Amino acid sequence: MPLRLKDGALAAVLAAASMLTTACSTTPRSPANAGADEAVASSVYAALVADPTYFYRHVDVRVDNGVTDLSGFVWSTAAIYRARQIARDVPGVRQVVTNRLMLEREGRANGTAR
């Protein structure tokens, strides 16, 4: 005789299976990896700030296993492309995947005046 689940029970089983799959696919980082990522992030940020052409002090840098994520505000499209190149050139950066840099225009962020 096949096992039958009510709609609510089936949804609960599917949700639990989904959470278990997600939990198993996330590998914890060792302290050494976390420290290496922090060092790379610091190097990327230092390289950005040292750039003589563009202002990158409003850029946040996150690194996970060498994959660098830049986010924040810059003042031109050229600054976005340059930030990507600067990040790629830093030793330890494997990839710049998520580039969430946004243009800051005329002192406005998210449509509101500062």
Backbone bond lengths (Angstrom), bond angles and torsions (degrees), N, CA, C in turn:
res aa  C-N    CA-C-N  psi(-1)  N-CA   C-N-CA  omega(-1)  CA-C   N-CA-C  phi
1 M - - - 1.448 - - 1.536 108.04 -
2 P 1.345 119.25 125.33 1.453 121.88 -178.76 1.521 111.35 -70.33
3 L 1.316 114.55 148.61 1.460 121.55 178.74 1.524 108.80 -80.03
4 R 1.316 117.29 129.40 1.462 121.31 179.77 1.522 108.43 -117.60
5 L 1.320 115.11 134.32 1.457 121.03 178.48 1.514 109.20 -114.43
6 K 1.303 115.50 142.95 1.460 119.60 174.26 1.522 108.18 -70.22
7 D 1.333 117.61 161.79 1.460 121.97 -176.36 1.522 112.10 -53.90
8 G 1.313 118.23 -44.77 1.466 121.52 -179.20 1.519 111.82 -64.84
9 A 1.325 116.85 -40.80 1.462 120.92 179.71 1.522 110.53 -68.21
10 L 1.319 117.15 -39.61 1.456 121.07 178.19 1.530 110.53 -63.12
11 A 1.311 116.87 -42.95 1.463 121.02 178.28 1.521 110.49 -62.25
12 A 1.322 117.23 -40.38 1.462 121.01 179.61 1.523 110.90 -65.44
13 V 1.327 117.45 -41.83 1.461 121.10 179.00 1.523 110.27 -64.82
14 L 1.319 117.26 -43.29 1.467 120.44 179.47 1.530 110.99 -65.10
15 A 1.322 117.71 -40.51 1.462 120.67 178.19 1.521 111.09 -63.95
16 A 1.320 117.15 -43.03 1.465 120.85 178.95 1.528 110.87 -63.71
17 A 1.326 117.25 -40.51 1.464 120.80 178.63 1.525 110.73 -64.90
18 S 1.316 116.44 -39.39 1.466 120.98 178.58 1.528 111.20 -64.34
19 M 1.329 116.92 -44.53 1.465 120.52 179.16 1.521 111.12 -64.68
20 L 1.315 117.27 -39.68 1.462 121.10 179.54 1.523 110.96 -64.96
21 T 1.319 116.68 -41.53 1.467 120.89 178.08 1.517 110.47 -63.02
22 T 1.324 117.60 -44.17 1.455 121.52 179.39 1.522 110.64 -64.63
23 A 1.304 117.69 -43.56 1.465 121.43 -178.97 1.522 111.02 -64.06
24 C 1.309 117.38 -37.93 1.460 120.53 -178.93 1.518 112.27 -74.23
25 S 1.328 118.10 -25.27 1.449 120.00 -177.54 1.529 112.34 -84.77
26 T 1.307 118.41 -11.33 1.455 121.66 179.48 1.516 109.03 -91.35
27 T 1.321 115.77 117.82 1.450 118.99 179.57 1.519 109.10 -97.89
28 P 1.307 117.55 130.59 1.456 119.85 179.17 1.527 109.96 -70.01
29 R 1.327 114.55 146.42 1.454 119.57 179.00 1.511 109.66 -89.47
30 S 1.302 114.69 142.11 1.458 119.15 177.37 1.519 108.79 -76.58
31 P 1.325 117.61 159.60 1.468 119.77 176.62 1.532 112.30 -57.74
32 A 1.323 116.67 -33.76 1.468 119.72 178.86 1.529 111.04 -65.74
33 N 1.353 116.30 -43.26 1.472 119.99 178.04 1.521 110.83 -65.23
34 A 1.315 116.50 -42.54 1.466 119.71 179.95 1.528 110.11 -63.09
35 G 1.316 116.89 -41.77 1.461 120.68 178.39 1.514 112.04 -64.87
36 A 1.325 116.69 -40.41 1.470 120.81 178.04 1.528 110.49 -64.14
37 D 1.329 116.73 -42.15 1.467 120.40 178.40 1.528 111.31 -64.06
38 E 1.319 117.15 -40.03 1.468 120.24 177.72 1.524 110.68 -63.77
39 A 1.326 116.92 -39.96 1.462 121.00 178.98 1.528 110.74 -64.79
40 V 1.331 116.97 -41.78 1.463 120.70 178.39 1.527 109.77 -65.68
41 A 1.327 117.21 -42.87 1.472 120.47 178.61 1.523 110.67 -60.34
42 S 1.320 117.06 -42.10 1.470 120.48 177.91 1.522 111.02 -63.38
43 S 1.321 116.97 -40.28 1.464 121.05 178.93 1.529 111.44 -65.87
44 V 1.326 116.19 -41.13 1.472 119.78 178.25 1.520 109.57 -63.41
45 Y 1.326 116.64 -46.42 1.471 119.82 -179.38 1.529 110.70 -61.93
46 A 1.331 116.88 -43.05 1.470 120.50 179.05 1.529 110.66 -62.00
47 A 1.324 117.11 -40.65 1.466 120.61 178.76 1.528 110.78 -65.53
48 L 1.328 116.85 -39.65 1.462 120.25 177.90 1.527 111.05 -63.51
49 V 1.314 116.41 -47.63 1.466 121.30 -177.26 1.534 110.77 -65.95
50 A 1.326 117.14 -30.80 1.463 120.89 -179.01 1.533 112.65 -76.88
51 D 1.330 117.73 -12.26 1.455 119.77 -178.94 1.523 110.10 -61.83
52 P 1.342 117.97 125.65 1.467 120.37 -175.98 1.527 114.24 -77.76
53 T 1.317 118.16 -12.70 1.457 120.78 -174.14 1.524 113.23 -94.90
54 Y 1.324 117.12 -42.64 1.468 120.32 -172.73 1.522 111.10 -118.06
55 F 1.322 115.03 156.89 1.459 123.52 -179.40 1.526 108.30 -100.00
56 Y 1.338 116.63 114.70 1.464 121.00 -176.48 1.525 113.14 -117.96
57 R 1.289 119.14 21.87 1.465 120.22 -177.85 1.526 113.11 -71.33
58 H 1.337 117.53 -14.04 1.467 120.88 177.82 1.526 111.42 -101.10
59 V 1.331 116.18 22.62 1.460 121.20 -179.85 1.526 108.66 -108.49
60 D 1.316 115.97 131.92 1.465 122.24 175.51 1.521 108.18 -100.59
61 V 1.322 115.47 142.61 1.464 121.51 -179.02 1.520 108.32 -122.53
62 R 1.318 115.57 127.68 1.464 121.84 173.44 1.519 107.61 -126.56
63 V 1.313 116.09 141.07 1.460 120.64 179.61 1.525 108.35 -130.81
64 D 1.320 115.38 132.91 1.459 121.45 176.39 1.526 107.56 -132.92
65 N 1.320 116.33 108.92 1.470 121.79 -178.35 1.520 112.08 57.10
66 G 1.315 117.45 37.68 1.452 121.60 178.40 1.515 114.74 86.13
67 V 1.332 117.22 -8.09 1.461 121.39 178.00 1.523 107.64 -88.08
68 T 1.322 115.88 120.01 1.461 121.64 -171.53 1.521 111.05 -101.26
69 D 1.320 115.32 134.31 1.457 123.59 179.07 1.520 107.83 -117.86
70 L 1.321 116.77 118.55 1.459 121.97 177.48 1.518 108.01 -105.46
71 S 1.321 116.24 132.86 1.463 119.99 177.50 1.520 108.58 -143.95
72 G 1.312 115.52 159.49 1.453 120.43 179.97 1.514 110.95 126.76
73 F 1.341 115.06 -156.74 1.456 120.53 -173.48 1.517 112.31 -120.09
74 V 1.323 115.52 139.36 1.460 123.42 171.61 1.526 107.40 -133.15
75 W 1.348 116.20 171.72 1.460 119.35 -172.07 1.513 114.69 -105.37
76 S 1.337 118.66 -0.14 1.468 118.84 177.46 1.528 109.83 -156.63
77 T 1.330 114.13 159.48 1.455 119.86 176.52 1.522 110.20 -64.39
78 A 1.330 116.45 -37.09 1.465 120.15 178.35 1.536 110.83 -60.43
79 A 1.332 117.13 -35.18 1.466 120.88 178.50 1.520 110.98 -65.98
80 I 1.317 117.54 -33.20 1.471 120.98 177.37 1.528 109.49 -65.24
81 Y 1.326 116.60 -48.24 1.460 120.21 -179.28 1.529 111.02 -64.05
82 R 1.323 116.38 -39.59 1.462 120.08 179.46 1.535 110.66 -66.35
83 A 1.326 118.10 -39.40 1.467 121.55 178.54 1.525 110.75 -61.29
84 R 1.319 116.54 -41.40 1.470 120.07 177.17 1.521 110.52 -59.92
85 Q 1.338 115.76 -45.20 1.465 119.93 -178.40 1.523 111.22 -65.69
86 I 1.325 116.71 -43.08 1.473 120.43 178.68 1.527 109.91 -59.12
87 A 1.329 116.54 -46.08 1.470 120.65 -178.96 1.526 110.62 -63.01
88 R 1.330 117.52 -42.49 1.472 120.42 -179.83 1.525 112.41 -61.29
89 D 1.334 116.70 -31.72 1.461 121.31 -175.99 1.527 113.83 -80.26
90 V 1.313 118.21 -7.92 1.470 121.03 -179.37 1.525 109.39 -80.73
91 P 1.337 116.71 129.17 1.475 119.08 177.70 1.534 111.06 -58.79
92 G 1.319 115.44 136.23 1.464 120.79 -179.97 1.517 112.63 100.67
93 V 1.326 117.74 -16.29 1.470 120.55 177.02 1.518 107.45 -84.35
94 R 1.317 115.42 119.78 1.458 120.63 178.39 1.518 111.05 -88.95
95 Q 1.342 115.16 -33.57 1.450 119.31 -172.65 1.530 109.07 -162.06
96 V 1.320 116.77 146.78 1.457 121.80 169.85 1.521 104.90 -112.19
97 V 1.332 116.02 99.29 1.463 120.90 -172.02 1.515 111.55 -95.41
98 T 1.301 115.69 -61.28 1.453 120.14 -174.83 1.504 108.13 -95.14
99 N 1.289 116.09 108.14 1.447 119.80 179.24 1.524 106.72 -112.01
100 R 1.310 116.13 97.68 1.456 121.49 -177.08 1.522 111.05 -103.17
101 L 1.313 116.32 35.79 1.460 119.52 176.53 1.519 108.59 -75.48
102 M 1.316 115.52 137.47 1.456 121.14 -178.19 1.521 109.68 -121.56
103 L 1.318 115.05 151.33 1.457 119.86 178.87 1.521 110.76 -80.31
104 E 1.305 115.24 132.95 1.464 123.07 174.31 1.525 105.31 -97.75
105 R 1.289 117.42 121.22 1.463 120.79 -176.74 1.519 110.64 -121.60
106 E 1.308 115.98 124.57 1.467 123.93 172.69 1.520 113.24 50.29
107 G 1.320 116.72 41.93 1.461 120.43 176.29 1.509 114.21 69.67
108 R 1.315 117.33 18.94 1.459 120.70 -179.41 1.529 109.69 -113.78
109 A 1.298 115.50 137.89 1.460 121.33 173.66 1.512 108.27 -129.42
110 N 1.298 117.27 128.46 1.474 121.98 -179.70 1.522 112.21 57.63
111 G 1.322 117.00 31.87 1.461 120.47 175.83 1.510 114.72 79.95
112 T 1.320 118.83 4.14 1.456 120.17 -179.72 1.524 110.13 -115.09
113 A 1.304 116.99 141.98 1.459 121.13 -179.74 1.513 109.36 -75.38
114 R 1.315 115.13 149.29 1.451 120.09 177.59 1.497 109.98 -98.40
